[in-house]
Amino acid sequence: MKEKILITGATGTIGKSLVKQLQALNANFVAGSRDINKAKSILNISKDAWVKFDFTDKHTFERATENVDRVFVLGPPLTLNLEQVLIPFIDFLKHKGINRIVYLSAFGNENLGGNMAFHNIVESYLKESQLDFTILQPSFFAQNFKNYEYENLMERGITFNVAGNGKVGFVDSEDIAKVAAKVLTEEGHSGKTYQLTGPELLSYHDAANLLSEVLNKEIVYPNPTEEAYRGALRAGGAPDFIADYMIPVYGMIKNGTVGRLTNHVEEVLGEKPTDLKTVLNRDFV
Ligand SMILES: NC(=O)c1ccc[n+]([C@@H]2O[C@H](COP(=O)([O-])OP(=O)(O)OC[C@H]3O[C@@H](n4cnc5c(N)ncnc54)[C@H](OP(=O)(O)O)[C@@H]3O)[C@@H](O)[C@H]2O)c1
């Protein structure tokens, strides 16, 4: 009998791709969602493959982990102090004797402090708990342009972030999911941390040029100050915590923290990572 995998965050950007990868490998898995009816419309898998799961509802833990041997832990984005949401579930897994955990963290996270230090706190917790972990630290997703900036691009002709003139190796979420599927189904990845980047370092000015080509319209990166960025989010009706979250995250590009490439995608997959232009062409066709 194949080891059974629980995928948390299964309806999200990484999770959806991971489910497809695991299906292709004919793996034994269940996909977690807070709302199974909604989930069924997002991803077409057999209804038995869905299980109700909510990090903030302990009553969902037992059923979601029935006969489960391995867990992909992905915390929701835009959550300050995310460790407070995730650690009760990690404790539950440990007490139940489910030791194999693949954790979706973030490249450069060790440079974030205060209520943004959550990935680093969870990574340390996994290591100190003597769990059989693998940590994935992806760089900025190439899919952020489609997921978070669609209106900016289509209606305003801008990509709007506080990344300064820094560079980053945008990574394809499908490559991240392929790596996750491998480390969840193969042996030999225990105790490892994989830093997942794309194949090229690009600034937001470079990304704007690529977007202009792919969308066949002029896209500009205005390179706003933090004050202008905060003001624009507020004017658009976003609550202040979004800027509190985004400014330090994009600060990692601005200050060069994530301005390097690794070969870890190729090391695990045996193939080169996908470049940004290919992802944009796929996303915006
Ligand atoms: N975007 C980037 O550039 C980037 C880079 C590096 C790392 N990351 C990390 O990637 C993660 C986000 O991944 P993503 O973009 O794939 O997420 P996403 O597309 O926003 O999806 C979030 C997922 O979280 C689930 N979820 C939300 N609240 C939940 C709860 N209380 N309990 C259980 N599940 C819950 C949602 O499922 P349901 O609604 O179905 O329950 C959904 O599947 C974050 O941890 C972020 O730090 C992002």
The ligand as an SDF file (V2000), in Angstrom:
LIG
                    3D

 48 52  0  0  0  0  0  0  0  0999 V2000
    3.3960   34.2860   -3.5540 N   0  0  0  0  0  0  0  0  0  0  0  0
    4.6990   34.1970   -3.4100 C   0  0  0  0  0  0  0  0  0  0  0  0
    5.4750   34.8020   -4.1850 O   0  0  0  0  0  0  0  0  0  0  0  0
    5.2930   33.3150   -2.3320 C   0  0  0  0  0  0  0  0  0  0  0  0
    6.6900   33.1080   -2.3110 C   0  0  0  0  0  0  0  0  0  0  0  0
    7.2380   32.2670   -1.3400 C   0  0  0  0  0  0  0  0  0  0  0  0
    6.4020   31.6410   -0.4010 C   0  0  0  0  0  0  0  0  0  0  0  0
    5.0480   31.8780   -0.4400 N   0  0  0  0  0  0  0  0  0  0  0  0
    4.2020   31.2090    0.5700 C   0  0  0  0  0  0  0  0  0  0  0  0
    3.2080   30.4520   -0.1110 O   0  0  0  0  0  0  0  0  0  0  0  0
    2.0670   30.3040    0.7430 C   0  0  0  0  0  0  0  0  0  0  0  0
    0.8360   30.6210   -0.0660 C   0  0  0  0  0  0  0  0  0  0  0  0
    0.7150   29.6640   -1.1080 O   0  0  0  0  0  0  0  0  0  0  0  0
   -0.3390   29.8160   -2.2910 P   0  0  0  0  0  0  0  0  0  0  0  0
   -0.0300   31.0780   -3.0540 O   0  0  0  0  0  0  0  0  0  0  0  0
   -0.4060   28.5240   -3.0220 O   0  0  0  0  0  0  0  0  0  0  0  0
   -1.6690   30.1080   -1.4950 O   0  0  0  0  0  0  0  0  0  0  0  0
   -3.0820   30.5450   -2.0870 P   0  0  0  0  0  0  0  0  0  0  0  0
   -3.1540   30.2910   -3.5610 O   0  0  0  0  0  0  0  0  0  0  0  0
   -3.4090   31.9110   -1.5800 O   0  0  0  0  0  0  0  0  0  0  0  0
   -4.0300   29.5060   -1.3670 O   0  0  0  0  0  0  0  0  0  0  0  0
   -4.1590   29.5110    0.0210 C   0  0  0  0  0  0  0  0  0  0  0  0
   -4.6720   28.1500    0.4530 C   0  0  0  0  0  0  0  0  0  0  0  0
   -4.7650   28.1560    1.8710 O   0  0  0  0  0  0  0  0  0  0  0  0
   -5.9780   27.5100    2.2390 C   0  0  0  0  0  0  0  0  0  0  0  0
   -6.3810   28.0670    3.5270 N   0  0  0  0  0  0  0  0  0  0  0  0
   -6.6560   29.3560    3.8340 C   0  0  0  0  0  0  0  0  0  0  0  0
   -6.9680   29.4490    5.1510 N   0  0  0  0  0  0  0  0  0  0  0  0
   -6.8830   28.1910    5.6740 C   0  0  0  0  0  0  0  0  0  0  0  0
   -7.0930   27.6240    6.9570 C   0  0  0  0  0  0  0  0  0  0  0  0
   -7.4740   28.3660    8.0180 N   0  0  0  0  0  0  0  0  0  0  0  0
   -6.9020   26.2920    7.1140 N   0  0  0  0  0  0  0  0  0  0  0  0
   -6.5460   25.5140    6.0720 C   0  0  0  0  0  0  0  0  0  0  0  0
   -6.3210   25.9760    4.8250 N   0  0  0  0  0  0  0  0  0  0  0  0
   -6.5010   27.3070    4.6360 C   0  0  0  0  0  0  0  0  0  0  0  0
   -6.9640   27.8090    1.1160 C   0  0  0  0  0  0  0  0  0  0  0  0
   -7.8340   26.7080    1.0160 O   0  0  0  0  0  0  0  0  0  0  0  0
   -9.4250   26.7190    1.2630 P   0  0  0  0  0  0  0  0  0  0  0  0
   -9.9220   28.1310    1.0530 O   0  0  0  0  0  0  0  0  0  0  0  0
   -9.9400   25.7510    0.2180 O   0  0  0  0  0  0  0  0  0  0  0  0
   -9.5940   26.2150    2.6590 O   0  0  0  0  0  0  0  0  0  0  0  0
   -6.0440   27.8170   -0.1090 C   0  0  0  0  0  0  0  0  0  0  0  0
   -5.9550   26.5380   -0.6900 O   0  0  0  0  0  0  0  0  0  0  0  0
    2.2750   31.2650    1.9320 C   0  0  0  0  0  0  0  0  0  0  0  0
    2.6550   30.5150    3.0570 O   0  0  0  0  0  0  0  0  0  0  0  0
    3.4140   32.1750    1.4440 C   0  0  0  0  0  0  0  0  0  0  0  0
    4.2130   32.6810    2.5050 O   0  0  0  0  0  0  0  0  0  0  0  0
    4.4740   32.6890   -1.3740 C   0  0  0  0  0  0  0  0  0  0  0  0
  1  2  1  0
  2  3  2  0
  2  4  1  0
  4  5  1  0
  4 48  2  0
  5  6  2  0
  6  7  1  0
  7  8  2  0
  8  9  1  0
  8 48  1  0
  9 10  1  0
  9 46  1  0
 10 11  1  0
 11 12  1  0
 11 44  1  0
 12 13  1  0
 13 14  1  0
 14 15  2  0
 14 16  1  0
 14 17  1  0
 17 18  1  0
 18 19  2  0
 18 20  1  0
 18 21  1  0
 21 22  1  0
 22 23  1  0
 23 24  1  0
 23 42  1  0
 24 25  1  0
 25 26  1  0
 25 36  1  0
 26 27  1  0
 26 35  1  0
 27 28  2  0
 28 29  1  0
 29 30  1  0
 29 35  2  0
 30 31  1  0
 30 32  2  0
 32 33  1  0
 33 34  2  0
 34 35  1  0
 36 37  1  0
 36 42  1  0
 37 38  1  0
 38 39  2  0
 38 40  1  0
 38 41  1  0
 42 43  1  0
 44 45  1  0
 44 46  1  0
 46 47  1  0
M  CHG  2   8   1  16  -1
M  END
$$$$
